[in-house]
């Protein structure tokens, strides 16, 4: 599979907060930034996916974090 990455998307969006919600057919990930001294934030990206795709994402994150920890040591929770 070939994946195209647009110029805007290549810049990325920093997020240190993810709010997760779901219905019977969707999992919703809202990515935001929590900053010191700021009591309000906004969602910078919202991703909707099926529960099956969310499970695949969970497995991919678990595998990649294990590789990260092998290379760089334990990540902090």
N, C-alpha and C positions, 0 to 999 in steps of 0.2 A: 504494500500500500504506500502510495506517495502522499505526503501531507504538506500542504502549502501553508507557510507562515507569513502573514501580511506584515508590513512594516510597523503599523500601529500595535498589532498583537505582539510583535517581537520585543517591544519595549517592556512589556509585562506590567502587572499591577501588583504593588506590595500589599499584602494583607497579613495581619497577625491575629485576626479574629474571624471565625467562621461560625455562623448561626445555622443550624441544621433543623429543618422541619420536614414533614412528610404527610402524604395522604395515602390512600390505599394503592394508588397507581404511580405516585411520583415521590422522589426525594429532592428537596430543594436546598441548595447550598448558597447562602448569602455571605459574600466575602467583604469584610470591612477592616478598618484600622482603628485600634484603640491607642490613644496617645496620652501620655502623662498630663494631668491637669485639665484634660478635656472630658467633659461629662456627656457629650453627644457625638455620635459618629454617623456616617451614612454608608450605605451599601455601594461598593464600587463595581461589583460584578455579581450576577445571580446565575447559577447553573441549575438547570432542571434535568433530571434523568430518571430512568426507570429504576425500581429497586434492584433489578438484575444488574444493570450497569453500575449502580452504587456498590454492589457486592464485588464486582470486578475491580472497581476503583480501590476498594478496601484491600483486596488481595494484592494489587499492584503497589499500593503504598506500603503495606507490610513488607513485601519483598524488597522494595527499594530502600526502606529505612534500615532493614537488616544489612544490606550492602553498605549503606552509609556508615553504620556503626562498626562494621568490620574494618572500614578504611580509616575512619576518623575517631572512633571511640563512641561511647554511649551518648545519645542525644538527651538533653534535659527535657523533662516533661513540661 
